[in-house]
Amino acid sequence: MKTLYTILLLIATSLTGRTQISTDSIVIPMEGNSWSTSANTHTVFFRLRHTGTIRVTTGPSYISTYNIKDTGYVGLTLSGREVETITLTGAATRDATFVPNNEGDFFYWGRRGPSVHLNYPLPEGTNAEWFYNEVFVPSGYDIQGSYFMAGGFSQGYFGMQVNSPTERHILFSVWSPFSTDDPKKIPDSQKIELVAKGPSVHAGEFGNEGSGGQSYLNYPWRAGNTYRFLIHARPREHNKTEFTAWFFAPEEGKWRLIASFLRPQTHAWLTGLHSFLENFEPANGDKIRYVLFDHQWVRTDQGQWIQLTKARFTGDNTARKGYRMDYAGGVKGNAFFLQNCGFFSNYTPLDTWWERHPSPNEAPPDKVQELVLPER
């Protein structure tokens, strides 16, 4: 039986016949680069750096020839039986971007899409006791599988997730100093100790990305609202440091304790401050995410508030290898932003530095020192 293919190719014009074109070609695996758009169609995405004519084939079957008028991401939708690969031929395919193989489970990571970060430098000699940040997700960008991480530091991270259509988490985790993906292998002397947790907060262990202590609150946060995140560090005796996370929702109008963890083999203030945006569900790697981070402050151990207005934009290995280039970051208004996934074409070069202008009425968070837990 003859296979029928229906093609929808964005930013291209269809040409008739087998036009003579360059012999340059690429083979794109469907598994790592396509998403099902209906019961019988798949859309495969790739990014072209050149314009020109390309020929599309699958196996021995010729599909069509197109004139690519602009550079950037292209979405090609096939309707018919599933195929393992498609072949693109033509000079426009040179240096194309796509996930080439499954080496190191890159189909998994490539389908998740690139994770992107904002790294906030501290003034030299700063002992940061508190780190404050605000998060705003515009309506429509709270896609399932998203982690909008606001309060990252060298030993852990704190932010909000979309876990399912009915469940959303405020998540706070601290890594153990023992390097393993299996929490059961952590020696007792290097385990993360739970000091305290807030009402309705779940606490336990995590693994598979390092291991340590994890806590989360089921909270129905909403896109279009601004949420506040606050991290506190307190070096303790016996070479331990207590890290505590607080969350403020406008719906409640008060600070909530998420959890406080004691990390062994650590005597430190807050360092490596950062935020990130990631997708942890590969099936949703074709959907755009967007988030704003604003009003970054630290408070020193001497009680001085310092505003953080600079950030360096970075990406994970999926971005750095050039397997996906649908990532962006920078300044929008008076806030920093991050954007990833969805195969948009205007990307931001990695390792770019950005500086935001503080709002005229910006002030540090009020009376946060009252949140410090008593010594135990």
Wavefront OBJ file of the C-alpha trace (Angstrom):
o trace
v 0.000 0.000 0.000
v 1.338 3.449 -0.901
v 2.004 5.685 2.139
v 0.305 9.052 2.098
v 2.143 12.011 3.648
v 0.658 15.431 4.262
v 3.233 18.171 4.835
v 2.919 21.509 6.609
v 6.243 23.362 6.548
v 6.470 26.724 8.297
v 8.434 29.687 6.842
v 8.791 27.889 3.513
v 7.330 27.883 0.039
v 6.599 24.594 -1.724
v 8.301 23.992 -5.076
v 7.104 21.574 -7.719
v 9.219 18.823 -9.176
v 12.658 17.582 -8.194
v 14.578 20.847 -8.292
v 18.374 20.482 -8.623
v 19.872 21.296 -5.213
v 23.042 20.832 -3.169
v 23.968 17.355 -1.958
v 24.456 18.530 1.654
v 22.113 16.532 3.867
v 21.153 15.745 7.455
v 19.237 12.822 8.955
v 16.908 13.814 11.808
v 15.705 11.135 14.265
v 11.980 11.524 14.847
v 12.224 10.126 18.396
v 14.286 13.031 19.691
v 12.832 15.851 17.617
v 9.105 15.289 17.066
v 5.892 15.533 19.045
v 2.494 14.028 18.350
v 0.015 16.721 17.357
v -2.964 14.393 16.817
v -3.752 10.690 16.555
v -2.072 10.364 13.156
v 0.315 13.317 12.851
v 3.752 14.196 14.202
v 5.578 17.513 13.936
v 9.376 17.407 13.733
v 11.352 20.538 14.623
v 14.808 21.647 13.460
v 16.616 24.971 13.275
v 18.243 26.198 10.052
v 21.031 28.783 9.935
v 20.821 29.302 6.171
v 18.122 29.962 3.619
v 17.717 28.088 0.359
v 16.107 25.027 -1.163
v 15.726 21.765 0.753
v 14.386 18.384 -0.296
v 12.510 16.248 2.253
v 12.610 12.462 2.055
v 11.862 9.607 4.428
v 13.628 6.353 3.678
v 13.282 5.756 -0.085
v 10.211 7.998 -0.322
v 10.482 11.484 -1.783
v 8.076 13.884 -0.082
v 8.581 17.392 -1.393
v 10.961 20.282 -2.054
v 10.763 23.663 -0.315
v 12.334 27.083 -0.481
v 13.356 28.252 3.013
v 12.926 32.021 3.102
v 14.179 32.727 6.613
v 16.496 31.221 9.206
v 15.279 29.843 12.524
v 13.137 26.945 13.673
v 11.046 25.018 11.182
v 8.129 22.742 12.059
v 7.333 19.973 9.581
v 4.134 17.974 10.165
v 3.765 14.487 8.693
v 0.477 12.642 8.500
v 0.598 8.933 7.741
v 2.507 6.021 9.187
v 5.236 6.722 11.723
v 8.821 6.889 10.451
v 12.111 6.697 12.338
v 13.975 9.450 10.485
v 13.588 12.123 7.854
v 16.355 13.313 5.544
v 16.800 16.946 4.515
v 19.018 17.698 1.514
v 20.297 21.098 0.433
v 22.780 23.826 1.359
v 20.312 25.277 3.897
v 20.894 22.229 6.097
v 24.513 23.152 6.896
v 25.069 23.607 10.663
v 21.428 22.802 11.393
v 20.283 22.415 15.015
v 18.508 19.236 16.172
v 19.015 16.395 18.664
v 21.239 14.038 16.629
v 21.294 10.808 18.668
v 20.495 9.159 21.981
v 24.058 9.199 23.334
v 23.863 9.714 27.087
v 20.037 9.615 26.980
v 20.039 12.840 24.990
v 16.688 12.048 23.451
v 15.360 12.360 26.999
v 17.207 15.612 27.706
v 16.653 16.942 24.201
v 12.929 16.353 24.451
v 12.846 18.104 27.823
v 14.423 21.120 26.177
v 17.150 23.460 27.410
v 17.228 24.595 31.022
v 18.321 28.208 31.495
v 19.661 30.132 34.477
v 20.310 33.588 35.893
v 23.390 33.830 38.112
v 23.496 36.793 40.507
v 27.016 37.841 41.571
v 27.630 39.062 45.122
v 29.915 41.979 45.995
v 33.302 40.681 47.090
v 33.522 39.935 50.787
v 29.730 39.700 51.282
v 28.450 37.278 53.913
v 24.899 36.806 52.642
v 22.565 35.607 55.396
v 19.294 36.154 53.482
v 18.384 35.941 49.774
v 15.064 37.382 48.565
v 13.499 37.059 45.101
v 10.087 37.533 43.463
v 8.562 35.375 40.704
v 5.861 36.238 38.175
v 4.600 33.714 35.592
v 2.322 35.340 32.992
v -1.008 33.714 32.220
v -0.670 30.804 29.799
v 2.978 30.036 30.560
v 2.391 27.812 33.592
v 2.838 24.655 31.512
v 2.736 21.264 33.219
v 6.268 20.046 33.928
v 7.658 23.533 34.608
v 9.939 24.440 37.518
v 10.286 28.172 38.155
v 13.205 28.149 40.578
v 13.662 31.446 42.433
v 16.055 30.856 45.318
v 19.034 28.813 44.190
v 22.270 28.653 46.185
v 25.376 26.463 46.211
v 23.800 23.761 48.385
v 20.154 23.773 47.258
v 17.211 25.322 45.446
v 13.726 26.730 46.145
v 10.858 27.509 43.761
v 7.456 26.520 42.394
v 6.364 23.718 40.069
v 3.443 22.598 37.931
v 3.211 18.887 38.719
v -0.142 17.906 37.195
v -3.423 19.483 36.092
v -4.523 19.466 39.755
v -1.296 19.720 41.764
v 1.344 22.429 42.191
v 4.308 22.426 44.561
v 6.411 24.934 46.452
v 9.625 22.885 46.497
v 12.737 23.309 48.671
v 15.693 20.909 48.526
v 19.194 20.752 49.996
v 21.899 18.463 48.615
v 23.932 16.168 50.822
v 27.719 16.736 50.745
v 28.008 13.033 49.839
v 27.932 12.642 46.047
v 25.428 9.982 44.966
v 22.132 9.632 43.116
v 20.907 7.073 45.654
v 19.916 8.599 49.028
v 20.197 5.161 50.671
v 23.970 5.242 50.111
v 24.497 8.457 52.093
v 26.391 7.774 55.364
v 24.545 8.900 58.497
v 27.244 11.505 59.147
v 26.462 13.203 55.821
v 22.678 12.999 55.773
v 20.571 16.161 55.626
v 18.704 16.636 58.905
v 15.199 18.109 59.012
v 15.113 20.810 61.704
v 11.556 22.074 61.189
v 8.774 22.232 58.596
v 5.634 24.258 58.153
v 2.037 23.001 58.411
v 0.987 20.652 55.567
v 4.578 20.483 54.247
v 5.837 17.066 53.127
v 9.504 16.275 53.901
v 11.757 13.395 52.932
v 14.684 12.482 50.710
v 15.341 12.804 46.975
v 17.716 11.195 44.480
v 18.615 10.818 40.782
v 20.125 14.328 40.553
v 22.429 14.110 43.518
v 20.688 13.292 46.787
v 19.605 15.045 49.932
v 16.646 16.439 51.842
v 13.519 17.598 50.074
v 10.340 19.343 51.165
v 7.267 20.554 49.331
v 3.959 22.241 49.983
v 0.951 21.522 47.791
v -0.177 25.045 46.994
v -2.462 26.204 44.130
v -0.344 29.142 43.027
v -1.710 30.980 39.987
v -0.168 32.481 36.875
v -0.553 36.246 36.875
v 0.280 36.629 40.589
v 3.642 37.573 42.126
v 5.124 35.196 44.711
v 8.000 35.884 47.098
v 10.789 33.511 48.067
v 13.230 33.920 50.934
v 16.221 31.774 51.920
v 18.116 32.061 55.218
v 21.521 30.587 56.111
v 22.822 30.170 59.651
v 26.235 28.562 60.221
v 26.097 26.353 63.306
v 28.654 24.624 65.489
v 30.249 21.293 64.549
v 30.749 22.421 60.933
v 27.044 22.478 60.058
v 24.805 25.075 58.407
v 21.056 25.475 58.725
v 19.214 26.504 55.557
v 15.599 27.675 55.872
v 13.038 28.524 53.173
v 10.050 30.882 53.498
v 7.256 31.493 50.982
v 4.850 34.465 50.681
v 1.641 34.240 48.638
v -0.505 37.331 47.956
v -3.626 35.200 48.446
v -2.678 34.706 52.116
v -0.725 37.869 52.867
v 1.754 36.199 55.216
v 5.062 34.329 55.214
v 4.890 30.531 55.388
v 7.717 28.347 56.665
v 8.441 25.599 54.136
v 11.299 23.808 55.870
v 14.629 24.131 57.634
v 17.431 21.637 56.913
v 20.771 21.170 58.666
v 23.609 20.334 56.257
v 26.740 18.640 57.672
v 30.312 19.361 56.625
v 29.245 22.910 55.783
v 30.016 26.211 57.479
v 28.867 28.768 54.961
v 26.760 31.780 54.152
v 24.672 31.900 50.980
v 26.791 31.686 47.830
v 26.219 30.835 44.163
v 22.886 32.652 44.095
v 20.802 31.899 40.996
v 17.387 31.260 39.457
v 16.460 28.834 36.701
v 13.667 27.675 34.410
v 13.339 24.027 33.421
v 10.873 21.558 31.966
v 10.939 18.127 33.622
v 8.355 16.421 31.361
v 9.762 15.431 27.917
v 6.255 15.172 26.453
v 5.844 18.918 27.005
v 9.166 20.034 25.540
v 7.399 21.625 22.583
v 5.595 24.245 24.706
v 6.959 27.712 25.542
v 7.629 28.719 29.147
v 8.297 32.250 30.374
v 8.980 33.754 33.798
v 10.014 37.090 35.337
v 12.303 37.431 38.389
v 12.415 40.768 40.177
v 13.542 42.584 43.358
v 16.609 40.495 44.166
v 18.102 41.414 47.562
v 20.569 39.931 50.038
v 20.965 40.826 53.700
v 24.417 40.431 55.194
v 25.302 38.960 58.574
v 25.794 42.590 59.687
v 22.201 43.528 58.839
v 22.944 45.468 55.627
v 20.577 45.079 52.648
v 22.226 44.930 49.210
v 20.277 45.014 45.966
v 21.343 42.608 43.193
v 20.876 44.150 39.755
v 23.248 42.078 37.586
v 22.868 38.548 36.254
v 24.699 36.212 33.876
v 22.534 34.130 31.539
v 23.620 30.484 31.186
v 22.207 27.167 29.944
v 22.551 23.443 30.553
v 24.321 20.854 28.405
v 21.396 20.595 25.972
v 21.876 24.276 25.187
v 25.682 24.268 25.241
v 25.935 21.330 22.839
v 23.629 23.147 20.444
v 21.029 20.373 20.438
v 18.271 22.884 21.255
v 18.431 26.661 20.760
v 14.951 27.661 21.901
v 16.179 29.566 24.946
v 16.361 33.214 25.933
v 17.017 35.458 28.899
v 17.649 39.083 29.722
v 15.808 42.128 31.017
v 12.139 42.969 30.492
v 11.123 46.287 32.035
v 12.724 46.314 35.488
v 12.882 42.527 35.830
v 15.014 39.666 34.551
v 13.290 37.063 32.378
v 13.875 33.494 31.260
v 12.211 31.678 28.358
v 12.640 28.146 27.020
v 11.149 25.386 24.860
v 8.492 25.795 22.178
v 10.967 26.157 19.269
v 11.003 29.940 19.017
v 13.782 31.324 16.829
v 15.152 34.420 18.612
v 17.606 33.001 21.128
v 19.941 34.788 23.565
v 23.672 33.920 23.422
v 24.822 32.005 26.494
v 27.052 33.691 29.091
v 25.565 37.112 28.338
v 25.571 39.620 31.223
v 22.441 41.659 31.958
v 21.645 44.504 34.333
v 18.185 45.579 35.414
v 17.095 49.018 36.606
v 15.478 48.913 40.036
v 11.948 50.224 40.388
v 11.752 53.754 41.882
v 9.909 52.497 44.961
v 11.930 49.317 45.417
v 12.774 48.524 49.026
v 14.130 45.447 50.824
v 11.660 43.043 52.420
v 10.452 44.317 55.775
v 11.245 42.672 59.136
v 12.427 39.352 57.687
v 14.790 38.924 60.641
v 11.687 38.154 62.712
v 11.339 34.919 60.721
v 14.535 33.387 62.118
v 13.781 30.134 63.892
v 14.917 29.860 67.534
v 18.136 27.998 68.297
v 17.611 24.269 68.859
l 1 2 3 4 5 6 7 8 9 10 11 12 13 14 15 16 17 18 19 20 21 22 23 24 25 26 27 28 29 30 31 32 33 34 35 36 37 38 39 40 41 42 43 44 45 46 47 48 49 50 51 52 53 54 55 56 57 58 59 60 61 62 63 64 65 66 67 68 69 70 71 72 73 74 75 76 77 78 79 80 81 82 83 84 85 86 87 88 89 90 91 92 93 94 95 96 97 98 99 100 101 102 103 104 105 106 107 108 109 110 111 112 113 114 115 116 117 118 119 120 121 122 123 124 125 126 127 128 129 130 131 132 133 134 135 136 137 138 139 140 141 142 143 144 145 146 147 148 149 150 151 152 153 154 155 156 157 158 159 160 161 162 163 164 165 166 167 168 169 170 171 172 173 174 175 176 177 178 179 180 181 182 183 184 185 186 187 188 189 190 191 192 193 194 195 196 197 198 199 200 201 202 203 204 205 206 207 208 209 210 211 212 213 214 215 216 217 218 219 220 221 222 223 224 225 226 227 228 229 230 231 232 233 234 235 236 237 238 239 240 241 242 243 244 245 246 247 248 249 250 251 252 253 254 255 256 257 258 259 260 261 262 263 264 265 266 267 268 269 270 271 272 273 274 275 276 277 278 279 280 281 282 283 284 285 286 287 288 289 290 291 292 293 294 295 296 297 298 299 300 301 302 303 304 305 306 307 308 309 310 311 312 313 314 315 316 317 318 319 320 321 322 323 324 325 326 327 328 329 330 331 332 333 334 335 336 337 338 339 340 341 342 343 344 345 346 347 348 349 350 351 352 353 354 355 356 357 358 359 360 361 362 363 364 365 366 367 368 369 370 371 372 373 374 375 376
